[in-house]
Amino acid sequence: MQAKYSLMRRRVVIALGALPLARLAAASEDIEDRRTGGPYVPTPQIVVDEMLRFGRVGADDFVVDLGSGDGVIVLTAAQKLKARGFGVDIDPELVEQSNAAAKLRGVADRAAFYVQDVFKADISKATVVTLYLLPDMMLDLRPKILGELKPGTRVVSHDYHFGDWQPDDEYTWDVPEKEAVNGVPRATVYLWLVPARVAGRWRLNVAPPAGQTYELTLKQSFQNLDGSVTGGGAKAVKLTQSRLQGEEISFAFPSGGDRHLFRGRVAGGTMEGTVQLAGGKGSARWTATRVRA
Ligand SMILES: C[S@@+](CC[C@H](N)C(=O)[O-])C[C@H]1O[C@@H](n2cnc3c(N)ncnc32)[C@H](O)[C@@H]1O
């Protein structure tokens, strides 16, 4: 991974070297806190198509590209997939070019581009966020992505990732020479689902026929869950099979040589779903309410 990283960084550094100095200087003056996600290096069309496929983009989606360059990602999403969205970039020329392309392609009602720093963009409407930004910028953006996007929002990145926030999926493949960035004929796309915030204590109620109340404690690191449960006359037991994908949650805990398996959805301070009861006792509905974050 490290080798791949330096290779990717080299690609962008090569591109940086190729940029006219005046444009570079203008760009860095515009950037808040002088944070830059890197220069304009367009994602090849074949990779854009794969990013949108990986993000399962469709007509109901609102796509936001942070650092949108010539607009290729949002333009493709609007034209080929009938999605809506916008891109932001600190380079006014690229933004003008993107808006002109949106008009030319007849998608200006669904695709717009703004001159804006990525950190200032209102991304709350997004159902899909796309990125092709340098690793440090990815890390700087991580709290914004986790804090401002709805749980379950798909985040798709070309080549760079979010450090120890592991992707939910990734795909590397060989691309034809003519679609290679700076002659590197390979590309990687990453997909994350913004995880719901579930850390804390929950009161967990299982409906009849089981009719049981438990106290559930969840610890969370991104989409990774850990925790324990008490109640039902039993001492605290560790959760097994815990999984969080966006707002979908599942976990299990042992009971009488078997296990109760819970599956459900998180909506803010509540969760609900169906539990498969231990010992082949069928299934029941469950709900949970957060009692402490
Ligand atoms: C590698 S290009 C990616 C362009 C496009 N997303 C794509 O994949 O083809 C990165 C873009 O991010 C823009 N950028 C860099 N730092 C930025 C910032 N702080 N705010 C907004 N845009 C930024 C650059 O001007 C550049 O156009």
The ligand as an ORCA input file, in Angstrom:
! r2SCAN-3c Opt
* xyz 0 1
  C      -7.018     15.807     -8.741
  S      -8.186     17.059     -9.223
  C      -9.690     16.125     -9.305
  C     -10.723     16.717    -10.231
  C     -12.023     15.905    -10.347
  N     -12.625     15.637     -9.058
  C     -11.732     14.589    -11.031
  O     -11.703     13.560    -10.333
  O     -11.519     14.590    -12.258
  C      -8.307     17.943     -7.666
  C      -9.084     19.234     -7.813
  O      -9.278     19.735     -6.490
  C      -9.184     21.135     -6.508
  N      -8.862     21.562     -5.150
  C      -7.707     21.396     -4.464
  N      -7.803     21.899     -3.217
  C      -9.059     22.398     -3.118
  C      -9.771     23.048     -2.067
  N      -9.204     23.307     -0.876
  N     -11.055     23.411     -2.303
  C     -11.643     23.197     -3.503
  N     -11.012     22.577     -4.533
  C      -9.732     22.190     -4.346
  C      -8.107     21.426     -7.553
  O      -8.255     22.741     -8.084
  C      -8.387     20.307     -8.575
  O      -9.205     20.766     -9.635
*
